[in-house]
Amino acid sequence: MSETTTQEKLYTRQEAADFLQVHFQTVTRWANEGKLNPIRVDGGHRRYKESELKAVMAGEAAGR
């Protein structure tokens, strides 16, 4: 079995908000609604994958 060793950039809630150009509470709401799927790191903190943020951006741009 092969395991991927590539590490994807992870963003904090505020970094994700800055990346998406939205308020940090919007990131939390989108996570609660299932639009974003945060991963939990040590300490229970949420982190957001860059690829998922880019997908949300692409979806938002297409929806405008």
N, CA, C and O atoms as a Maestro MAE file, in Angstrom:
{
 s_m_m2io_version
 :::
 2.0.0
}

f_m_ct {
 s_m_title
 :::
 protein
 m_atom[256] {
  # First column is atom index #
  i_m_mmod_type
  r_m_x_coord
  r_m_y_coord
  r_m_z_coord
  i_m_residue_number
  s_m_chain_name
  s_m_pdb_residue_name
  s_m_pdb_atom_name
  i_m_atomic_number
  :::
  1 25 0.844 -1.170 0.000 1 A "MET " " N  " 7
  2 3 0.000 0.000 0.000 1 A "MET " " CA " 6
  3 2 0.895 1.240 0.000 1 A "MET " " C  " 6
  4 15 1.846 1.318 0.777 1 A "MET " " O  " 8
  5 25 0.596 2.200 -0.859 2 A "SER " " N  " 7
  6 3 1.417 3.398 -0.926 2 A "SER " " CA " 6
  7 2 0.715 4.548 -0.216 2 A "SER " " C  " 6
  8 15 -0.509 4.670 -0.251 2 A "SER " " O  " 8
  9 25 1.499 5.365 0.412 3 A "GLU " " N  " 7
  10 3 0.947 6.485 1.163 3 A "GLU " " CA " 6
  11 2 1.471 7.777 0.562 3 A "GLU " " C  " 6
  12 15 2.659 7.880 0.256 3 A "GLU " " O  " 8
  13 25 0.608 8.757 0.391 4 A "THR " " N  " 7
  14 3 1.015 10.039 -0.160 4 A "THR " " CA " 6
  15 2 1.768 10.825 0.903 4 A "THR " " C  " 6
  16 15 1.307 10.958 2.037 4 A "THR " " O  " 8
  17 25 2.924 11.339 0.527 5 A "THR " " N  " 7
  18 3 3.715 12.107 1.485 5 A "THR " " CA " 6
  19 2 3.603 13.605 1.243 5 A "THR " " C  " 6
  20 15 4.172 14.398 1.993 5 A "THR " " O  " 8
  21 25 2.884 13.995 0.217 6 A "THR " " N  " 7
  22 3 2.719 15.407 -0.074 6 A "THR " " CA " 6
  23 2 1.826 16.042 0.982 6 A "THR " " C  " 6
  24 15 0.721 15.568 1.248 6 A "THR " " O  " 8
  25 25 2.310 17.102 1.570 7 A "GLN " " N  " 7
  26 3 1.538 17.809 2.583 7 A "GLN " " CA " 6
  27 2 0.829 18.990 1.931 7 A "GLN " " C  " 6
  28 15 1.466 19.859 1.337 7 A "GLN " " O  " 8
  29 25 -0.476 19.011 2.046 8 A "GLU " " N  " 7
  30 3 -1.256 20.127 1.524 8 A "GLU " " CA " 6
  31 2 -1.269 21.241 2.560 8 A "GLU " " C  " 6
  32 15 -1.322 20.982 3.763 8 A "GLU " " O  " 8
  33 25 -1.220 22.481 2.085 9 A "LYS " " N  " 7
  34 3 -1.249 23.620 2.997 9 A "LYS " " CA " 6
  35 2 -2.586 23.658 3.723 9 A "LYS " " C  " 6
  36 15 -3.646 23.516 3.114 9 A "LYS " " O  " 8
  37 25 -2.515 23.852 5.029 10 A "LEU " " N  " 7
  38 3 -3.705 23.962 5.867 10 A "LEU " " CA " 6
  39 2 -3.813 25.389 6.390 10 A "LEU " " C  " 6
  40 15 -2.810 26.019 6.723 10 A "LEU " " O  " 8
  41 25 -5.027 25.879 6.455 11 A "TYR " " N  " 7
  42 3 -5.286 27.251 6.875 11 A "TYR " " CA " 6
  43 2 -6.092 27.267 8.169 11 A "TYR " " C  " 6
  44 15 -6.957 26.419 8.386 11 A "TYR " " O  " 8
  45 25 -5.799 28.238 9.020 12 A "THR " " N  " 7
  46 3 -6.639 28.483 10.191 12 A "THR " " CA " 6
  47 2 -7.939 29.127 9.708 12 A "THR " " C  " 6
  48 15 -8.073 29.464 8.532 12 A "THR " " O  " 8
  49 25 -8.876 29.293 10.609 13 A "ARG " " N  " 7
  50 3 -10.148 29.923 10.237 13 A "ARG " " CA " 6
  51 2 -9.919 31.331 9.693 13 A "ARG " " C  " 6
  52 15 -10.501 31.699 8.672 13 A "ARG " " O  " 8
  53 25 -9.082 32.120 10.358 14 A "GLN " " N  " 7
  54 3 -8.836 33.491 9.908 14 A "GLN " " CA " 6
  55 2 -8.094 33.506 8.577 14 A "GLN " " C  " 6
  56 15 -8.408 34.312 7.701 14 A "GLN " " O  " 8
  57 25 -7.115 32.624 8.419 15 A "GLU " " N  " 7
  58 3 -6.390 32.545 7.154 15 A "GLU " " CA " 6
  59 2 -7.321 32.135 6.017 15 A "GLU " " C  " 6
  60 15 -7.228 32.661 4.908 15 A "GLU " " O  " 8
  61 25 -8.223 31.186 6.301 16 A "ALA " " N  " 7
  62 3 -9.197 30.758 5.292 16 A "ALA " " CA " 6
  63 2 -10.116 31.917 4.926 16 A "ALA " " C  " 6
  64 15 -10.433 32.116 3.754 16 A "ALA " " O  " 8
  65 25 -10.540 32.676 5.920 17 A "ALA " " N  " 7
  66 3 -11.399 33.835 5.666 17 A "ALA " " CA " 6
  67 2 -10.680 34.859 4.795 17 A "ALA " " C  " 6
  68 15 -11.268 35.403 3.861 17 A "ALA " " O  " 8
  69 25 -9.425 35.119 5.096 18 A "ASP " " N  " 7
  70 3 -8.638 36.054 4.288 18 A "ASP " " CA " 6
  71 2 -8.493 35.538 2.862 18 A "ASP " " C  " 6
  72 15 -8.628 36.299 1.904 18 A "ASP " " O  " 8
  73 25 -8.220 34.251 2.725 19 A "PHE " " N  " 7
  74 3 -8.054 33.624 1.414 19 A "PHE " " CA " 6
  75 2 -9.336 33.758 0.591 19 A "PHE " " C  " 6
  76 15 -9.288 34.059 -0.601 19 A "PHE " " O  " 8
  77 25 -10.484 33.532 1.239 20 A "LEU " " N  " 7
  78 3 -11.781 33.576 0.557 20 A "LEU " " CA " 6
  79 2 -12.376 34.985 0.499 20 A "LEU " " C  " 6
  80 15 -13.386 35.213 -0.167 20 A "LEU " " O  " 8
  81 25 -11.743 35.920 1.199 21 A "GLN " " N  " 7
  82 3 -12.206 37.306 1.276 21 A "GLN " " CA " 6
  83 2 -13.613 37.393 1.869 21 A "GLN " " C  " 6
  84 15 -14.495 38.068 1.339 21 A "GLN " " O  " 8
  85 25 -13.789 36.686 2.987 22 A "VAL " " N  " 7
  86 3 -15.046 36.715 3.737 22 A "VAL " " CA " 6
  87 2 -14.709 36.909 5.216 22 A "VAL " " C  " 6
  88 15 -13.544 36.835 5.607 22 A "VAL " " O  " 8
  89 25 -15.716 37.152 6.018 23 A "HIS " " N  " 7
  90 3 -15.536 37.277 7.462 23 A "HIS " " CA " 6
  91 2 -15.261 35.894 8.051 23 A "HIS " " C  " 6
  92 15 -15.756 34.894 7.531 23 A "HIS " " O  " 8
  93 25 -14.484 35.827 9.120 24 A "PHE " " N  " 7
  94 3 -14.151 34.525 9.711 24 A "PHE " " CA " 6
  95 2 -15.395 33.773 10.176 24 A "PHE " " C  " 6
  96 15 -15.406 32.542 10.175 24 A "PHE " " O  " 8
  97 25 -16.439 34.492 10.572 25 A "GLN " " N  " 7
  98 3 -17.674 33.821 10.990 25 A "GLN " " CA " 6
  99 2 -18.372 33.142 9.810 25 A "GLN " " C  " 6
  100 15 -19.101 32.167 9.995 25 A "GLN " " O  " 8
  101 25 -18.150 33.654 8.602 26 A "THR " " N  " 7
  102 3 -18.702 33.015 7.407 26 A "THR " " CA " 6
  103 2 -18.052 31.656 7.206 26 A "THR " " C  " 6
  104 15 -18.722 30.697 6.821 26 A "THR " " O  " 8
  105 25 -16.756 31.565 7.463 27 A "VAL " " N  " 7
  106 3 -16.051 30.284 7.353 27 A "VAL " " CA " 6
  107 2 -16.650 29.286 8.342 27 A "VAL " " C  " 6
  108 15 -16.883 28.129 7.992 27 A "VAL " " O  " 8
  109 25 -16.896 29.723 9.564 28 A "THR " " N  " 7
  110 3 -17.501 28.853 10.572 28 A "THR " " CA " 6
  111 2 -18.895 28.408 10.139 28 A "THR " " C  " 6
  112 15 -19.244 27.236 10.271 28 A "THR " " O  " 8
  113 25 -19.685 29.337 9.625 29 A "ARG " " N  " 7
  114 3 -21.041 29.004 9.182 29 A "ARG " " CA " 6
  115 2 -20.999 28.002 8.039 29 A "ARG " " C  " 6
  116 15 -21.753 27.028 8.038 29 A "ARG " " O  " 8
  117 25 -20.120 28.233 7.063 30 A "TRP " " N  " 7
  118 3 -20.000 27.310 5.936 30 A "TRP " " CA " 6
  119 2 -19.580 25.920 6.414 30 A "TRP " " C  " 6
  120 15 -20.042 24.915 5.875 30 A "TRP " " O  " 8
  121 25 -18.715 25.858 7.414 31 A "ALA " " N  " 7
  122 3 -18.309 24.561 7.971 31 A "ALA " " CA " 6
  123 2 -19.502 23.883 8.644 31 A "ALA " " C  " 6
  124 15 -19.708 22.681 8.481 31 A "ALA " " O  " 8
  125 25 -20.279 24.647 9.392 32 A "ASN " " N  " 7
  126 3 -21.462 24.093 10.065 32 A "ASN " " CA " 6
  127 2 -22.519 23.633 9.069 32 A "ASN " " C  " 6
  128 15 -23.255 22.683 9.333 32 A "ASN " " O  " 8
  129 25 -22.592 24.308 7.923 33 A "GLU " " N  " 7
  130 3 -23.563 23.962 6.878 33 A "GLU " " CA " 6
  131 2 -23.067 22.831 5.978 33 A "GLU " " C  " 6
  132 15 -23.827 22.300 5.169 33 A "GLU " " O  " 8
  133 25 -21.793 22.463 6.120 34 A "GLY " " N  " 7
  134 3 -21.236 21.400 5.294 34 A "GLY " " CA " 6
  135 2 -20.624 21.869 3.987 34 A "GLY " " C  " 6
  136 15 -20.194 21.049 3.176 34 A "GLY " " O  " 8
  137 25 -20.579 23.171 3.772 35 A "LYS " " N  " 7
  138 3 -19.975 23.722 2.555 35 A "LYS " " CA " 6
  139 2 -18.455 23.574 2.601 35 A "LYS " " C  " 6
  140 15 -17.810 23.417 1.564 35 A "LYS " " O  " 8
  141 25 -17.894 23.624 3.789 36 A "LEU " " N  " 7
  142 3 -16.470 23.373 4.028 36 A "LEU " " CA " 6
  143 2 -16.362 22.190 4.979 36 A "LEU " " C  " 6
  144 15 -17.216 21.990 5.843 36 A "LEU " " O  " 8
  145 25 -15.308 21.415 4.810 37 A "ASN " " N  " 7
  146 3 -15.109 20.241 5.653 37 A "ASN " " CA " 6
  147 2 -13.759 20.367 6.364 37 A "ASN " " C  " 6
  148 15 -12.748 19.867 5.870 37 A "ASN " " O  " 8
  149 25 -13.740 21.035 7.524 38 A "PRO " " N  " 7
  150 3 -12.468 21.217 8.221 38 A "PRO " " CA " 6
  151 2 -11.946 19.899 8.775 38 A "PRO " " C  " 6
  152 15 -12.710 18.977 9.063 38 A "PRO " " O  " 8
  153 25 -10.633 19.833 8.916 39 A "ILE " " N  " 7
  154 3 -10.040 18.684 9.586 39 A "ILE " " CA " 6
  155 2 -9.625 19.144 10.977 39 A "ILE " " C  " 6
  156 15 -9.365 20.327 11.199 39 A "ILE " " O  " 8
  157 25 -9.567 18.216 11.893 40 A "ARG " " N  " 7
  158 3 -9.173 18.541 13.265 40 A "ARG " " CA " 6
  159 2 -7.711 18.168 13.459 40 A "ARG " " C  " 6
  160 15 -7.285 17.070 13.100 40 A "ARG " " O  " 8
  161 25 -6.960 19.081 14.022 41 A "VAL " " N  " 7
  162 3 -5.558 18.836 14.334 41 A "VAL " " CA " 6
  163 2 -5.426 18.712 15.843 41 A "VAL " " C  " 6
  164 15 -6.413 18.829 16.569 41 A "VAL " " O  " 8
  165 25 -4.212 18.474 16.312 42 A "ASP " " N  " 7
  166 3 -3.983 18.354 17.752 42 A "ASP " " CA " 6
  167 2 -4.604 19.534 18.487 42 A "ASP " " C  " 6
  168 15 -4.493 20.679 18.049 42 A "ASP " " O  " 8
  169 25 -5.240 19.252 19.578 43 A "GLY " " N  " 7
  170 3 -5.899 20.286 20.357 43 A "GLY " " CA " 6
  171 2 -7.329 20.538 19.910 43 A "GLY " " C  " 6
  172 15 -8.026 21.370 20.490 43 A "GLY " " O  " 8
  173 25 -7.774 19.817 18.874 44 A "GLY " " N  " 7
  174 3 -9.146 19.964 18.397 44 A "GLY " " CA " 6
  175 2 -9.386 21.160 17.500 44 A "GLY " " C  " 6
  176 15 -10.528 21.460 17.152 44 A "GLY " " O  " 8
  177 25 -8.314 21.848 17.121 45 A "HIS " " N  " 7
  178 3 -8.462 23.024 16.274 45 A "HIS " " CA " 6
  179 2 -8.825 22.618 14.851 45 A "HIS " " C  " 6
  180 15 -8.390 21.577 14.360 45 A "HIS " " O  " 8
  181 25 -9.626 23.453 14.200 46 A "ARG " " N  " 7
  182 3 -10.019 23.204 12.817 46 A "ARG " " CA " 6
  183 2 -8.999 23.808 11.861 46 A "ARG " " C  " 6
  184 15 -8.473 24.898 12.085 46 A "ARG " " O  " 8
  185 25 -8.736 23.069 10.796 47 A "ARG " " N  " 7
  186 3 -7.889 23.568 9.714 47 A "ARG " " CA " 6
  187 2 -8.591 23.267 8.403 47 A "ARG " " C  " 6
  188 15 -9.338 22.296 8.286 47 A "ARG " " O  " 8
  189 25 -8.338 24.116 7.424 48 A "TYR " " N  " 7
  190 3 -9.018 24.018 6.140 48 A "TYR " " CA " 6
  191 2 -7.992 23.789 5.040 48 A "TYR " " C  " 6
  192 15 -6.988 24.497 4.958 48 A "TYR " " O  " 8
  193 25 -8.251 22.791 4.188 49 A "LYS " " N  " 7
  194 3 -7.336 22.452 3.105 49 A "LYS " " CA " 6
  195 2 -7.409 23.506 2.006 49 A "LYS " " C  " 6
  196 15 -8.482 23.997 1.655 49 A "LYS " " O  " 8
  197 25 -6.234 23.837 1.473 50 A "GLU " " N  " 7
  198 3 -6.162 24.835 0.412 50 A "GLU " " CA " 6
  199 2 -6.992 24.415 -0.800 50 A "GLU " " C  " 6
  200 15 -7.678 25.246 -1.395 50 A "GLU " " O  " 8
  201 25 -6.938 23.138 -1.172 51 A "SER " " N  " 7
  202 3 -7.684 22.673 -2.345 51 A "SER " " CA " 6
  203 2 -9.189 22.857 -2.153 51 A "SER " " C  " 6
  204 15 -9.901 23.175 -3.105 51 A "SER " " O  " 8
  205 25 -9.668 22.662 -0.939 52 A "GLU " " N  " 7
  206 3 -11.094 22.838 -0.662 52 A "GLU " " CA " 6
  207 2 -11.481 24.314 -0.721 52 A "GLU " " C  " 6
  208 15 -12.560 24.660 -1.202 52 A "GLU " " O  " 8
  209 25 -10.598 25.179 -0.231 53 A "LEU " " N  " 7
  210 3 -10.867 26.618 -0.296 53 A "LEU " " CA " 6
  211 2 -10.914 27.083 -1.745 53 A "LEU " " C  " 6
  212 15 -11.763 27.893 -2.116 53 A "LEU " " O  " 8
  213 25 -9.997 26.570 -2.563 54 A "LYS " " N  " 7
  214 3 -9.991 26.929 -3.985 54 A "LYS " " CA " 6
  215 2 -11.260 26.439 -4.671 54 A "LYS " " C  " 6
  216 15 -11.803 27.130 -5.533 54 A "LYS " " O  " 8
  217 25 -11.733 25.262 -4.301 55 A "ALA " " N  " 7
  218 3 -12.964 24.721 -4.887 55 A "ALA " " CA " 6
  219 2 -14.161 25.590 -4.507 55 A "ALA " " C  " 6
  220 15 -15.035 25.841 -5.337 55 A "ALA " " O  " 8
  221 25 -14.203 26.045 -3.263 56 A "VAL " " N  " 7
  222 3 -15.292 26.925 -2.829 56 A "VAL " " CA " 6
  223 2 -15.219 28.240 -3.591 56 A "VAL " " C  " 6
  224 15 -16.244 28.764 -4.026 56 A "VAL " " O  " 8
  225 25 -14.016 28.772 -3.755 57 A "MET " " N  " 7
  226 3 -13.848 30.013 -4.519 57 A "MET " " CA " 6
  227 2 -14.345 29.839 -5.944 57 A "MET " " C  " 6
  228 15 -15.044 30.705 -6.469 57 A "MET " " O  " 8
  229 25 -13.994 28.739 -6.566 58 A "ALA " " N  " 7
  230 3 -14.408 28.473 -7.948 58 A "ALA " " CA " 6
  231 2 -15.926 28.348 -8.027 58 A "ALA " " C  " 6
  232 15 -16.543 28.838 -8.973 58 A "ALA " " O  " 8
  233 25 -16.520 27.700 -7.048 59 A "GLY " " N  " 7
  234 3 -17.970 27.553 -7.012 59 A "GLY " " CA " 6
  235 2 -18.679 28.872 -6.792 59 A "GLY " " C  " 6
  236 15 -19.724 29.127 -7.390 59 A "GLY " " O  " 8
  237 25 -18.122 29.706 -5.944 60 A "GLU " " N  " 7
  238 3 -18.707 31.016 -5.679 60 A "GLU " " CA " 6
  239 2 -18.616 31.895 -6.919 60 A "GLU " " C  " 6
  240 15 -19.560 32.617 -7.240 60 A "GLU " " O  " 8
  241 25 -17.488 31.838 -7.615 61 A "ALA " " N  " 7
  242 3 -17.307 32.645 -8.821 61 A "ALA " " CA " 6
  243 2 -18.272 32.186 -9.912 61 A "ALA " " C  " 6
  244 15 -18.810 33.013 -10.648 61 A "ALA " " O  " 8
  245 25 -18.492 30.891 -10.020 62 A "ALA " " N  " 7
  246 3 -19.395 30.349 -11.039 62 A "ALA " " CA " 6
  247 2 -20.842 30.702 -10.723 62 A "ALA " " C  " 6
  248 15 -21.665 30.841 -11.628 62 A "ALA " " O  " 8
  249 25 -21.148 30.847 -9.440 63 A "GLY " " N  " 7
  250 3 -22.511 31.147 -9.027 63 A "GLY " " CA " 6
  251 2 -22.893 32.607 -9.141 63 A "GLY " " C  " 6
  252 15 -24.067 32.950 -9.000 63 A "GLY " " O  " 8
  253 25 -21.938 33.462 -9.390 64 A "ARG " " N  " 7
  254 3 -22.206 34.911 -9.454 64 A "ARG " " CA " 6
  255 2 -22.756 35.326 -10.774 64 A "ARG " " C  " 6
  256 15 -23.032 36.507 -10.984 64 A "ARG " " O  " 8
  :::
 }
 m_bond[255] {
  # First column is bond index #
  i_m_from
  i_m_to
  i_m_order
  :::
  1 1 2 1
  2 2 3 1
  3 3 4 2
  4 3 5 1
  5 5 6 1
  6 6 7 1
  7 7 8 2
  8 7 9 1
  9 9 10 1
  10 10 11 1
  11 11 12 2
  12 11 13 1
  13 13 14 1
  14 14 15 1
  15 15 16 2
  16 15 17 1
  17 17 18 1
  18 18 19 1
  19 19 20 2
  20 19 21 1
  21 21 22 1
  22 22 23 1
  23 23 24 2
  24 23 25 1
  25 25 26 1
  26 26 27 1
  27 27 28 2
  28 27 29 1
  29 29 30 1
  30 30 31 1
  31 31 32 2
  32 31 33 1
  33 33 34 1
  34 34 35 1
  35 35 36 2
  36 35 37 1
  37 37 38 1
  38 38 39 1
  39 39 40 2
  40 39 41 1
  41 41 42 1
  42 42 43 1
  43 43 44 2
  44 43 45 1
  45 45 46 1
  46 46 47 1
  47 47 48 2
  48 47 49 1
  49 49 50 1
  50 50 51 1
  51 51 52 2
  52 51 53 1
  53 53 54 1
  54 54 55 1
  55 55 56 2
  56 55 57 1
  57 57 58 1
  58 58 59 1
  59 59 60 2
  60 59 61 1
  61 61 62 1
  62 62 63 1
  63 63 64 2
  64 63 65 1
  65 65 66 1
  66 66 67 1
  67 67 68 2
  68 67 69 1
  69 69 70 1
  70 70 71 1
  71 71 72 2
  72 71 73 1
  73 73 74 1
  74 74 75 1
  75 75 76 2
  76 75 77 1
  77 77 78 1
  78 78 79 1
  79 79 80 2
  80 79 81 1
  81 81 82 1
  82 82 83 1
  83 83 84 2
  84 83 85 1
  85 85 86 1
  86 86 87 1
  87 87 88 2
  88 87 89 1
  89 89 90 1
  90 90 91 1
  91 91 92 2
  92 91 93 1
  93 93 94 1
  94 94 95 1
  95 95 96 2
  96 95 97 1
  97 97 98 1
  98 98 99 1
  99 99 100 2
  100 99 101 1
  101 101 102 1
  102 102 103 1
  103 103 104 2
  104 103 105 1
  105 105 106 1
  106 106 107 1
  107 107 108 2
  108 107 109 1
  109 109 110 1
  110 110 111 1
  111 111 112 2
  112 111 113 1
  113 113 114 1
  114 114 115 1
  115 115 116 2
  116 115 117 1
  117 117 118 1
  118 118 119 1
  119 119 120 2
  120 119 121 1
  121 121 122 1
  122 122 123 1
  123 123 124 2
  124 123 125 1
  125 125 126 1
  126 126 127 1
  127 127 128 2
  128 127 129 1
  129 129 130 1
  130 130 131 1
  131 131 132 2
  132 131 133 1
  133 133 134 1
  134 134 135 1
  135 135 136 2
  136 135 137 1
  137 137 138 1
  138 138 139 1
  139 139 140 2
  140 139 141 1
  141 141 142 1
  142 142 143 1
  143 143 144 2
  144 143 145 1
  145 145 146 1
  146 146 147 1
  147 147 148 2
  148 147 149 1
  149 149 150 1
  150 150 151 1
  151 151 152 2
  152 151 153 1
  153 153 154 1
  154 154 155 1
  155 155 156 2
  156 155 157 1
  157 157 158 1
  158 158 159 1
  159 159 160 2
  160 159 161 1
  161 161 162 1
  162 162 163 1
  163 163 164 2
  164 163 165 1
  165 165 166 1
  166 166 167 1
  167 167 168 2
  168 167 169 1
  169 169 170 1
  170 170 171 1
  171 171 172 2
  172 171 173 1
  173 173 174 1
  174 174 175 1
  175 175 176 2
  176 175 177 1
  177 177 178 1
  178 178 179 1
  179 179 180 2
  180 179 181 1
  181 181 182 1
  182 182 183 1
  183 183 184 2
  184 183 185 1
  185 185 186 1
  186 186 187 1
  187 187 188 2
  188 187 189 1
  189 189 190 1
  190 190 191 1
  191 191 192 2
  192 191 193 1
  193 193 194 1
  194 194 195 1
  195 195 196 2
  196 195 197 1
  197 197 198 1
  198 198 199 1
  199 199 200 2
  200 199 201 1
  201 201 202 1
  202 202 203 1
  203 203 204 2
  204 203 205 1
  205 205 206 1
  206 206 207 1
  207 207 208 2
  208 207 209 1
  209 209 210 1
  210 210 211 1
  211 211 212 2
  212 211 213 1
  213 213 214 1
  214 214 215 1
  215 215 216 2
  216 215 217 1
  217 217 218 1
  218 218 219 1
  219 219 220 2
  220 219 221 1
  221 221 222 1
  222 222 223 1
  223 223 224 2
  224 223 225 1
  225 225 226 1
  226 226 227 1
  227 227 228 2
  228 227 229 1
  229 229 230 1
  230 230 231 1
  231 231 232 2
  232 231 233 1
  233 233 234 1
  234 234 235 1
  235 235 236 2
  236 235 237 1
  237 237 238 1
  238 238 239 1
  239 239 240 2
  240 239 241 1
  241 241 242 1
  242 242 243 1
  243 243 244 2
  244 243 245 1
  245 245 246 1
  246 246 247 1
  247 247 248 2
  248 247 249 1
  249 249 250 1
  250 250 251 1
  251 251 252 2
  252 251 253 1
  253 253 254 1
  254 254 255 1
  255 255 256 2
  :::
 }
}
